[in-house]
Amino acid sequence: MSTTIARPDYTLQEERKPSAASPVLSGSYWLDAVNGIRSVTLTITYWPDKTDESGLAAVELTELA
């Protein structure tokens, strides 16, 4: 699932999705020299048991410019 922004202030540089051999999700973005980004929030949510919607772990980090 991805979101399209009409005038993004960033460019996706690299994205790696998890696999059986390497269960790591990673990516990086380049910010444009002139951008309107004032904060960024990263939310990671993990459901160890997909059948139990209430049993989850979440971490959220917000960075302000």
C-alpha positions as CSV (number, residue, x, y, z in Angstrom):
1,M,0.0,0.0,0.0
2,S,1.4,3.4,-0.9
3,T,0.2,7.0,-0.8
4,T,0.7,9.4,-3.7
5,I,1.3,13.1,-2.9
6,A,0.7,15.7,-5.6
7,R,3.9,17.6,-4.9
8,P,6.1,15.6,-2.7
9,D,9.1,17.3,-1.0
10,Y,11.1,14.1,-1.0
11,T,12.3,11.3,-3.2
12,L,12.4,7.6,-2.3
13,Q,16.0,6.7,-2.6
14,E,15.9,3.0,-1.6
15,E,13.4,0.5,-0.2
16,R,13.9,-3.1,0.9
17,K,11.0,-5.3,1.9
18,P,11.4,-8.2,4.3
19,S,12.0,-11.7,3.0
20,A,12.5,-15.1,4.7
21,A,16.3,-14.7,4.3
22,S,16.3,-11.1,5.6
23,P,13.3,-10.2,7.7
24,V,14.1,-6.4,7.7
25,L,12.1,-3.5,6.3
26,S,14.3,-0.5,5.4
27,G,14.3,2.5,3.2
28,S,15.6,6.0,2.9
29,Y,14.4,9.3,1.4
30,W,16.1,12.4,0.1
31,L,14.5,15.7,1.1
32,D,14.4,18.4,-1.6
33,A,16.6,21.5,-1.0
34,V,13.4,23.6,-0.5
35,N,10.7,21.7,1.2
36,G,7.6,22.3,3.3
37,I,8.2,19.4,5.8
38,R,8.0,20.6,9.4
39,S,7.8,17.2,11.1
40,V,8.1,13.5,10.4
41,T,6.4,10.7,12.3
42,L,7.4,7.1,12.1
43,T,5.0,4.5,13.5
44,I,5.9,0.8,13.8
45,T,3.2,-1.6,14.7
46,Y,3.7,-5.3,15.1
47,W,1.1,-8.1,15.6
48,P,2.9,-11.3,16.7
49,D,-0.5,-13.2,16.3
50,K,-2.4,-11.8,13.3
51,T,-5.6,-13.4,14.6
52,D,-5.5,-11.3,17.9
53,E,-6.1,-7.7,16.9
54,S,-5.7,-6.4,20.5
55,G,-2.3,-8.1,21.1
56,L,0.1,-5.7,19.4
57,A,3.2,-3.7,20.1
58,A,3.7,-0.1,18.8
59,V,6.5,2.4,18.7
60,E,6.0,6.0,17.5
61,L,8.8,8.6,17.0
62,T,8.2,12.2,15.9
63,E,11.0,14.5,14.8
64,L,10.3,18.3,14.5
65,A,12.2,20.5,12.2
